[in-house]
Amino acid sequence: MRTNVLILLCILWSIGFSGKARAASRNAEGDPKVNIGIKAGFNSSMFIIDRISIGGTELGNIQNNYKVGYFGAFFCRFNMKGHHFMQTELSYNVSKGSISIPSSAENISLLQDNALVKTDIHSIDIPLLYGYKFIDKYPYGMAFFAGPKAAYIWEKHSESEYSGFYQQGIHEEIRPFIFSGVVGLSVNVSNIFFDFRYEIGLHNMVRSVSFDKDLTETPYDTQDLSLKRRRNVLSFSVGVIF
């Protein structure tokens, strides 16, 4: 799948060069009221742990591990007076990450071994962004943008894998919709642009965590597992705007 993303990036680059003449013509006439575009890129997710506990006792020494995911998006930009604009997007995202918890002195009574939680989330994201172009002189441009984002979690293709816990058959249920705030910077040369953004999770994304009590030995079968975490994402993309 990452190979497909790289191929798409090359296609975007080719489309961008073929559209330079149209971009120059558009610059002579002024920006249109609406621009459309496509982009693809990579992301790095970190699942911020607010709390993870077993039987009411909180685990410590938690380490977040970054993993690379990918995404593709279609967007529509509405140009306003001056250098202002509003932009909405529809994107398909694959976010990956993990957290590791050592079986240290403070955790040894709660963990069977060094614990690991690996997460793979597929989502359809829709942000609504306000932007300001503080450099807007053809063929160069630079803009700042920020706004809220809603993500629909595709449950069928999303999963979290738990290992190193006494509890067996652990299942994590993620909320169907998660919300975040986005800030970023976009740099363009003609109609080719580079997009850098950071996404901050606004709430706990976990609805519940359950496990198979019949397969879990005593006394751990009576100790509930609780997890509260948010998804923060750093991303980079290359795209073409028309």
Phi and psi in degrees as GROMACS dihedral restraints (atoms count N, CA, C in turn):
[ dihedral_restraints ]
;  ai    aj    ak    al  type     phi  dphi    fc
    3     4     5     6     1   -64.1    20    10
    4     5     6     7     1   -32.7    20    10
    6     7     8     9     1   -62.2    20    10
    7     8     9    10     1   -40.4    20    10
    9    10    11    12     1   -62.8    20    10
   10    11    12    13     1   -37.3    20    10
   12    13    14    15     1   -64.8    20    10
   13    14    15    16     1   -42.1    20    10
   15    16    17    18     1   -62.6    20    10
   16    17    18    19     1   -40.1    20    10
   18    19    20    21     1   -63.1    20    10
   19    20    21    22     1   -42.2    20    10
   21    22    23    24     1   -62.6    20    10
   22    23    24    25     1   -39.3    20    10
   24    25    26    27     1   -61.4    20    10
   25    26    27    28     1   -40.6    20    10
   27    28    29    30     1   -64.2    20    10
   28    29    30    31     1   -39.6    20    10
   30    31    32    33     1   -64.1    20    10
   31    32    33    34     1   -42.5    20    10
   33    34    35    36     1   -59.8    20    10
   34    35    36    37     1   -42.1    20    10
   36    37    38    39     1   -61.0    20    10
   37    38    39    40     1   -42.4    20    10
   39    40    41    42     1   -65.9    20    10
   40    41    42    43     1   -43.0    20    10
   42    43    44    45     1   -61.9    20    10
   43    44    45    46     1   -38.6    20    10
   45    46    47    48     1   -60.4    20    10
   46    47    48    49     1   -44.5    20    10
   48    49    50    51     1   -68.1    20    10
   49    50    51    52     1   -36.5    20    10
   51    52    53    54     1   -69.0    20    10
   52    53    54    55     1   -19.3    20    10
   54    55    56    57     1   -96.0    20    10
   55    56    57    58     1     6.0    20    10
   57    58    59    60     1   -62.4    20    10
   58    59    60    61     1   -38.6    20    10
   60    61    62    63     1   -63.7    20    10
   61    62    63    64     1   -41.7    20    10
   63    64    65    66     1   -65.2    20    10
   64    65    66    67     1   -37.3    20    10
   66    67    68    69     1   -65.0    20    10
   67    68    69    70     1   -40.5    20    10
   69    70    71    72     1   -64.7    20    10
   70    71    72    73     1   -40.8    20    10
   72    73    74    75     1   -63.9    20    10
   73    74    75    76     1   -42.4    20    10
   75    76    77    78     1   -63.1    20    10
   76    77    78    79     1   -37.5    20    10
   78    79    80    81     1   -64.1    20    10
   79    80    81    82     1   -36.7    20    10
   81    82    83    84     1   -66.7    20    10
   82    83    84    85     1   -31.8    20    10
   84    85    86    87     1   -91.5    20    10
   85    86    87    88     1    -9.6    20    10
   87    88    89    90     1    95.4    20    10
   88    89    90    91     1   161.2    20    10
   90    91    92    93     1   -65.1    20    10
   91    92    93    94     1   138.6    20    10
   93    94    95    96     1   -71.1    20    10
   94    95    96    97     1   167.8    20    10
   96    97    98    99     1   -68.8    20    10
   97    98    99   100     1   -29.8    20    10
   99   100   101   102     1  -134.5    20    10
  100   101   102   103     1   132.6    20    10
  102   103   104   105     1  -115.5    20    10
  103   104   105   106     1   147.4    20    10
  105   106   107   108     1  -122.0    20    10
  106   107   108   109     1   160.5    20    10
  108   109   110   111     1  -166.6    20    10
  109   110   111   112     1   171.6    20    10
  111   112   113   114     1  -134.9    20    10
  112   113   114   115     1   154.5    20    10
  114   115   116   117     1  -155.3    20    10
  115   116   117   118     1   161.7    20    10
  117   118   119   120     1  -150.7    20    10
  118   119   120   121     1   152.9    20    10
  120   121   122   123     1  -175.8    20    10
  121   122   123   124     1  -161.6    20    10
  123   124   125   126     1  -124.9    20    10
  124   125   126   127     1   154.0    20    10
  126   127   128   129     1  -132.9    20    10
  127   128   129   130     1   159.5    20    10
  129   130   131   132     1  -129.3    20    10
  130   131   132   133     1   116.1    20    10
  132   133   134   135     1  -102.4    20    10
  133   134   135   136     1   143.0    20    10
  135   136   137   138     1  -130.0    20    10
  136   137   138   139     1   123.6    20    10
  138   139   140   141     1   -94.0    20    10
  139   140   141   142     1   102.7    20    10
  141   142   143   144     1   -73.6    20    10
  142   143   144   145     1   120.0    20    10
  144   145   146   147     1   -89.3    20    10
  145   146   147   148     1   115.2    20    10
  147   148   149   150     1   -83.6    20    10
  148   149   150   151     1   -34.1    20    10
  150   151   152   153     1  -167.6    20    10
  151   152   153   154     1   136.1    20    10
  153   154   155   156     1  -137.8    20    10
  154   155   156   157     1   126.1    20    10
  156   157   158   159     1  -141.5    20    10
  157   158   159   160     1   155.9    20    10
  159   160   161   162     1  -127.5    20    10
  160   161   162   163     1   121.5    20    10
  162   163   164   165     1    60.2    20    10
  163   164   165   166     1    30.2    20    10
  165   166   167   168     1    85.4    20    10
  166   167   168   169     1    -6.0    20    10
  168   169   170   171     1   -98.6    20    10
  169   170   171   172     1   124.4    20    10
  171   172   173   174     1   -78.3    20    10
  172   173   174   175     1   136.9    20    10
  174   175   176   177     1   -82.4    20    10
  175   176   177   178     1   151.1    20    10
  177   178   179   180     1  -123.2    20    10
  178   179   180   181     1   177.6    20    10
  180   181   182   183     1    58.3    20    10
  181   182   183   184     1    42.6    20    10
  183   184   185   186     1   -81.2    20    10
  184   185   186   187     1   134.9    20    10
  186   187   188   189     1  -120.5    20    10
  187   188   189   190     1   129.4    20    10
  189   190   191   192     1   -89.2    20    10
  190   191   192   193     1   135.3    20    10
  192   193   194   195     1  -118.4    20    10
  193   194   195   196     1   122.9    20    10
  195   196   197   198     1   -76.5    20    10
  196   197   198   199     1   144.7    20    10
  198   199   200   201     1  -138.3    20    10
  199   200   201   202     1   152.7    20    10
  201   202   203   204     1   -90.6    20    10
  202   203   204   205     1   128.5    20    10
  204   205   206   207     1  -116.1    20    10
  205   206   207   208     1  -165.8    20    10
  207   208   209   210     1  -152.9    20    10
  208   209   210   211     1   165.9    20    10
  210   211   212   213     1  -161.8    20    10
  211   212   213   214     1   162.0    20    10
  213   214   215   216     1  -139.9    20    10
  214   215   216   217     1   149.3    20    10
  216   217   218   219     1  -149.9    20    10
  217   218   219   220     1   151.8    20    10
  219   220   221   222     1  -114.0    20    10
  220   221   222   223     1   139.1    20    10
  222   223   224   225     1  -138.5    20    10
  223   224   225   226     1   161.6    20    10
  225   226   227   228     1  -133.8    20    10
  226   227   228   229     1   126.7    20    10
  228   229   230   231     1  -113.9    20    10
  229   230   231   232     1   130.3    20    10
  231   232   233   234     1  -108.0    20    10
  232   233   234   235     1   109.9    20    10
  234   235   236   237     1   -79.6    20    10
  235   236   237   238     1   133.8    20    10
  237   238   239   240     1  -111.5    20    10
  238   239   240   241     1  -174.2    20    10
  240   241   242   243     1   -65.6    20    10
  241   242   243   244     1   149.6    20    10
  243   244   245   246     1    69.3    20    10
  244   245   246   247     1  -134.3    20    10
  246   247   248   249     1  -108.5    20    10
  247   248   249   250     1    18.7    20    10
  249   250   251   252     1   -91.6    20    10
  250   251   252   253     1   152.9    20    10
  252   253   254   255     1  -156.5    20    10
  253   254   255   256     1   159.4    20    10
  255   256   257   258     1  -117.4    20    10
  256   257   258   259     1   142.4    20    10
  258   259   260   261     1  -139.5    20    10
  259   260   261   262     1   132.7    20    10
  261   262   263   264     1  -121.4    20    10
  262   263   264   265     1   153.6    20    10
  264   265   266   267     1  -138.3    20    10
  265   266   267   268     1   159.4    20    10
  267   268   269   270     1  -131.6    20    10
  268   269   270   271     1   114.9    20    10
  270   271   272   273     1  -132.8    20    10
  271   272   273   274     1   151.5    20    10
  273   274   275   276     1  -108.2    20    10
  274   275   276   277     1   122.0    20    10
  276   277   278   279     1  -122.2    20    10
  277   278   279   280     1   141.4    20    10
  279   280   281   282     1  -119.9    20    10
  280   281   282   283     1   113.5    20    10
  282   283   284   285     1  -111.3    20    10
  283   284   285   286     1   132.9    20    10
  285   286   287   288     1  -129.8    20    10
  286   287   288   289     1   147.5    20    10
  288   289   290   291     1  -176.1    20    10
  289   290   291   292     1   173.2    20    10
  291   292   293   294     1  -153.3    20    10
  292   293   294   295     1   160.1    20    10
  294   295   296   297     1  -126.5    20    10
  295   296   297   298     1   140.3    20    10
  297   298   299   300     1  -120.7    20    10
  298   299   300   301     1   142.4    20    10
  300   301   302   303     1  -131.0    20    10
  301   302   303   304     1   113.8    20    10
  303   304   305   306     1   -72.4    20    10
  304   305   306   307     1   149.1    20    10
  306   307   308   309     1   -83.3    20    10
  307   308   309   310     1    64.3    20    10
  309   310   311   312     1   -83.3    20    10
  310   311   312   313     1  -177.1    20    10
  312   313   314   315     1   -58.1    20    10
  313   314   315   316     1   -38.2    20    10
  315   316   317   318     1   -79.6    20    10
  316   317   318   319     1   -14.7    20    10
  318   319   320   321     1  -112.1    20    10
  319   320   321   322     1    -9.1    20    10
  321   322   323   324     1   -61.5    20    10
  322   323   324   325     1   -29.5    20    10
  324   325   326   327     1   -78.5    20    10
  325   326   327   328     1   -11.6    20    10
  327   328   329   330     1  -110.0    20    10
  328   329   330   331     1   -20.5    20    10
  330   331   332   333     1  -114.8    20    10
  331   332   333   334     1   142.7    20    10
  333   334   335   336     1   -76.1    20    10
  334   335   336   337     1   -33.5    20    10
  336   337   338   339     1  -158.6    20    10
  337   338   339   340     1  -176.6    20    10
  339   340   341   342     1   -58.0    20    10
  340   341   342   343     1   125.4    20    10
  342   343   344   345     1   -94.6    20    10
  343   344   345   346     1   149.2    20    10
  345   346   347   348     1  -142.5    20    10
  346   347   348   349     1   133.7    20    10
  348   349   350   351     1  -121.8    20    10
  349   350   351   352     1   109.7    20    10
  351   352   353   354     1  -101.5    20    10
  352   353   354   355     1   131.4    20    10
  354   355   356   357     1  -125.0    20    10
  355   356   357   358     1   136.4    20    10
  357   358   359   360     1  -133.4    20    10
  358   359   360   361     1   111.8    20    10
  360   361   362   363     1  -117.8    20    10
  361   362   363   364     1   128.7    20    10
  363   364   365   366     1  -107.9    20    10
  364   365   366   367     1   128.9    20    10
  366   367   368   369     1  -144.3    20    10
  367   368   369   370     1   157.7    20    10
  369   370   371   372     1  -110.7    20    10
  370   371   372   373     1   116.8    20    10
  372   373   374   375     1  -110.0    20    10
  373   374   375   376     1   141.0    20    10
  375   376   377   378     1  -133.3    20    10
  376   377   378   379     1   100.3    20    10
  378   379   380   381     1   -92.3    20    10
  379   380   381   382     1   158.5    20    10
  381   382   383   384     1  -127.2    20    10
  382   383   384   385     1   111.1    20    10
  384   385   386   387     1  -116.9    20    10
  385   386   387   388     1   138.9    20    10
  387   388   389   390     1  -100.2    20    10
  388   389   390   391     1   135.7    20    10
  390   391   392   393     1  -132.7    20    10
  391   392   393   394     1   157.2    20    10
  393   394   395   396     1  -135.0    20    10
  394   395   396   397     1   124.1    20    10
  396   397   398   399     1   -90.7    20    10
  397   398   399   400     1    99.3    20    10
  399   400   401   402     1   -88.3    20    10
  400   401   402   403     1    -8.5    20    10
  402   403   404   405     1  -128.6    20    10
  403   404   405   406     1   120.7    20    10
  405   406   407   408     1  -149.4    20    10
  406   407   408   409     1    63.3    20    10
  408   409   410   411     1  -129.9    20    10
  409   410   411   412     1   112.8    20    10
  411   412   413   414     1   -54.8    20    10
  412   413   414   415     1   136.2    20    10
  414   415   416   417     1   -96.0    20    10
  415   416   417   418     1    12.9    20    10
  417   418   419   420     1  -105.9    20    10
  418   419   420   421     1   150.9    20    10
  420   421   422   423     1  -157.9    20    10
  421   422   423   424     1   152.0    20    10
  423   424   425   426     1  -148.0    20    10
  424   425   426   427     1   135.3    20    10
  426   427   428   429     1  -140.1    20    10
  427   428   429   430     1   146.3    20    10
  429   430   431   432     1  -103.6    20    10
  430   431   432   433     1   145.0    20    10
  432   433   434   435     1  -147.0    20    10
  433   434   435   436     1   156.7    20    10
  435   436   437   438     1  -160.0    20    10
  436   437   438   439     1   155.4    20    10
  438   439   440   441     1   165.7    20    10
  439   440   441   442     1   178.4    20    10
  441   442   443   444     1   -85.3    20    10
  442   443   444   445     1   160.6    20    10
  444   445   446   447     1  -142.5    20    10
  445   446   447   448     1   137.0    20    10
  447   448   449   450     1  -110.7    20    10
  448   449   450   451     1   139.3    20    10
  450   451   452   453     1  -128.1    20    10
  451   452   453   454     1   129.1    20    10
  453   454   455   456     1   -95.4    20    10
  454   455   456   457     1   122.2    20    10
  456   457   458   459     1   -84.4    20    10
  457   458   459   460     1   123.7    20    10
  459   460   461   462     1   -82.8    20    10
  460   461   462   463     1    93.2    20    10
  462   463   464   465     1   -59.3    20    10
  463   464   465   466     1   -37.1    20    10
  465   466   467   468     1   -59.2    20    10
  466   467   468   469     1   -32.2    20    10
  468   469   470   471     1  -109.3    20    10
  469   470   471   472     1     6.7    20    10
  471   472   473   474     1  -109.7    20    10
  472   473   474   475     1   142.1    20    10
  474   475   476   477     1  -158.6    20    10
  475   476   477   478     1   157.0    20    10
  477   478   479   480     1  -127.5    20    10
  478   479   480   481     1   130.4    20    10
  480   481   482   483     1  -111.1    20    10
  481   482   483   484     1   123.5    20    10
  483   484   485   486     1  -106.7    20    10
  484   485   486   487     1   135.9    20    10
  486   487   488   489     1  -144.0    20    10
  487   488   489   490     1   154.3    20    10
  489   490   491   492     1    89.1    20    10
  490   491   492   493     1     3.9    20    10
  492   493   494   495     1  -100.8    20    10
  493   494   495   496     1   152.1    20    10
  495   496   497   498     1   -67.7    20    10
  496   497   498   499     1   -33.8    20    10
  498   499   500   501     1   -67.1    20    10
  499   500   501   502     1   135.8    20    10
  501   502   503   504     1  -109.5    20    10
  502   503   504   505     1   153.4    20    10
  504   505   506   507     1    60.4    20    10
  505   506   507   508     1    43.3    20    10
  507   508   509   510     1   -70.5    20    10
  508   509   510   511     1   133.2    20    10
  510   511   512   513     1  -127.4    20    10
  511   512   513   514     1   125.3    20    10
  513   514   515   516     1  -105.1    20    10
  514   515   516   517     1   126.7    20    10
  516   517   518   519     1  -102.8    20    10
  517   518   519   520     1   118.5    20    10
  519   520   521   522     1   -93.1    20    10
  520   521   522   523     1   142.6    20    10
  522   523   524   525     1   -59.9    20    10
  523   524   525   526     1   142.7    20    10
  525   526   527   528     1   -66.2    20    10
  526   527   528   529     1   -27.8    20    10
  528   529   530   531     1  -127.1    20    10
  529   530   531   532     1   132.0    20    10
  531   532   533   534     1  -127.0    20    10
  532   533   534   535     1   148.6    20    10
  534   535   536   537     1  -122.8    20    10
  535   536   537   538     1   146.6    20    10
  537   538   539   540     1  -149.1    20    10
  538   539   540   541     1   169.0    20    10
  540   541   542   543     1  -111.1    20    10
  541   542   543   544     1   142.5    20    10
  543   544   545   546     1  -122.4    20    10
  544   545   546   547     1   134.9    20    10
  546   547   548   549     1  -130.7    20    10
  547   548   549   550     1   147.0    20    10
  549   550   551   552     1  -168.0    20    10
  550   551   552   553     1   178.2    20    10
  552   553   554   555     1  -138.5    20    10
  553   554   555   556     1   134.7    20    10
  555   556   557   558     1  -122.4    20    10
  556   557   558   559     1   134.0    20    10
  558   559   560   561     1  -123.4    20    10
  559   560   561   562     1   130.2    20    10
  561   562   563   564     1  -128.0    20    10
  562   563   564   565     1   147.8    20    10
  564   565   566   567     1  -123.8    20    10
  565   566   567   568     1   112.7    20    10
  567   568   569   570     1    58.3    20    10
  568   569   570   571     1  -127.2    20    10
  570   571   572   573     1  -101.8    20    10
  571   572   573   574     1    11.0    20    10
  573   574   575   576     1   -97.9    20    10
  574   575   576   577     1   132.4    20    10
  576   577   578   579     1  -134.0    20    10
  577   578   579   580     1   156.9    20    10
  579   580   581   582     1  -120.5    20    10
  580   581   582   583     1   130.1    20    10
  582   583   584   585     1  -119.5    20    10
  583   584   585   586     1   124.8    20    10
  585   586   587   588     1  -119.5    20    10
  586   587   588   589     1   129.3    20    10
  588   589   590   591     1  -150.1    20    10
  589   590   591   592     1   157.1    20    10
  591   592   593   594     1  -128.0    20    10
  592   593   594   595     1   131.8    20    10
  594   595   596   597     1  -112.7    20    10
  595   596   597   598     1   131.2    20    10
  597   598   599   600     1  -115.8    20    10
  598   599   600   601     1   119.1    20    10
  600   601   602   603     1   -66.1    20    10
  601   602   603   604     1   137.2    20    10
  603   604   605   606     1  -100.1    20    10
  604   605   606   607     1   -10.8    20    10
  606   607   608   609     1  -158.5    20    10
  607   608   609   610     1   171.1    20    10
  609   610   611   612     1   -65.7    20    10
  610   611   612   613     1   126.5    20    10
  612   613   614   615     1   -92.0    20    10
  613   614   615   616     1    -6.3    20    10
  615   616   617   618     1   -97.7    20    10
  616   617   618   619     1   124.3    20    10
  618   619   620   621     1   -81.2    20    10
  619   620   621   622     1   -44.9    20    10
  621   622   623   624     1  -163.8    20    10
  622   623   624   625     1   160.5    20    10
  624   625   626   627     1  -131.2    20    10
  625   626   627   628     1   126.2    20    10
  627   628   629   630     1  -128.5    20    10
  628   629   630   631     1   168.2    20    10
  630   631   632   633     1  -151.3    20    10
  631   632   633   634     1   167.3    20    10
  633   634   635   636     1   -85.2    20    10
  634   635   636   637     1   105.4    20    10
  636   637   638   639     1   -70.1    20    10
  637   638   639   640     1   -27.0    20    10
  639   640   641   642     1   -68.8    20    10
  640   641   642   643     1   -30.0    20    10
  642   643   644   645     1   -92.0    20    10
  643   644   645   646     1    -7.8    20    10
  645   646   647   648     1   -97.1    20    10
  646   647   648   649     1   131.7    20    10
  648   649   650   651     1   -74.7    20    10
  649   650   651   652     1   157.6    20    10
  651   652   653   654     1   -74.6    20    10
  652   653   654   655     1   142.1    20    10
  654   655   656   657     1   -94.4    20    10
  655   656   657   658     1     9.2    20    10
  657   658   659   660     1   -73.7    20    10
  658   659   660   661     1   -15.3    20    10
  660   661   662   663     1   -71.5    20    10
  661   662   663   664     1   -11.6    20    10
  663   664   665   666     1  -106.4    20    10
  664   665   666   667     1     0.5    20    10
  666   667   668   669     1   -99.0    20    10
  667   668   669   670     1   108.5    20    10
  669   670   671   672     1   -68.4    20    10
  670   671   672   673     1   144.9    20    10
  672   673   674   675     1  -103.2    20    10
  673   674   675   676     1   123.8    20    10
  675   676   677   678     1  -122.1    20    10
  676   677   678   679     1   135.9    20    10
  678   679   680   681     1  -140.0    20    10
  679   680   681   682     1   129.4    20    10
  681   682   683   684     1  -125.5    20    10
  682   683   684   685     1   122.2    20    10
  684   685   686   687     1  -151.5    20    10
  685   686   687   688     1   159.4    20    10
  687   688   689   690     1  -125.5    20    10
  688   689   690   691     1   157.1    20    10
  690   691   692   693     1  -106.2    20    10
  691   692   693   694     1   117.5    20    10
  693   694   695   696     1  -107.9    20    10
  694   695   696   697     1   139.1    20    10
  696   697   698   699     1  -135.2    20    10
  697   698   699   700     1   131.3    20    10
  699   700   701   702     1  -106.5    20    10
  700   701   702   703     1   128.6    20    10
  702   703   704   705     1  -136.4    20    10
  703   704   705   706     1   156.3    20    10
  705   706   707   708     1  -137.5    20    10
  706   707   708   709     1   136.7    20    10
  708   709   710   711     1  -145.2    20    10
  709   710   711   712     1   160.7    20    10
  711   712   713   714     1  -123.0    20    10
  712   713   714   715     1   137.2    20    10
  714   715   716   717     1  -151.1    20    10
  715   716   717   718     1  -179.7    20    10
  717   718   719   720     1  -129.8    20    10
  718   719   720   721     1   133.6    20    10
  720   721   722   723     1  -116.0    20    10
  721   722   723   724     1   136.1    20    10
